[in-house]
Amino acid sequence: MTADAEFDAIAAAIAEARRAVAEGALVEVGGLDAAVVRMCDAARELPAAERGAFADRLVELAEALDGLAADIARQRDAAQRQRANDAYGQEGTR
C-alpha cells in the first residue's frame, strides 16, 4: 500500500470512528496506533525533499486523532453523568 493510500485509510478509519461515537456507539481503536507508528517509521525512510508534505499529513492525522479522543472523552463524560443521574436522581429532586 502506498503512503497516500495508508494515510487515506487511517483518516477514513478515524472519520468512521468519530461518526460511530457521535451515534453513541463504543468504538475499538486499537489498530490505529500501529498504523500511525508505521507511518512515522516510513517518514524516516523518505528523502529530505518529501518529508515536508509527509509531515503535513502526519499533523493532519494527529489533529484527527485529537478530535476522536475528545469525542470519546465527551461520550465517557456523558455516560458517567447518566450513571450518576440514574443512581442519585436529578439534582434538586429529593
ABEGO torsion letter per residue (X at the ends): XBAAAAAAAAAAAAAAAAAAAAAGBBBBAAAAAAAAAAAAAAAAABBAAAAAAAAAAAAAAAAAAAAAAAAAAAAAAAAAAAAAAAAAEBBGAX
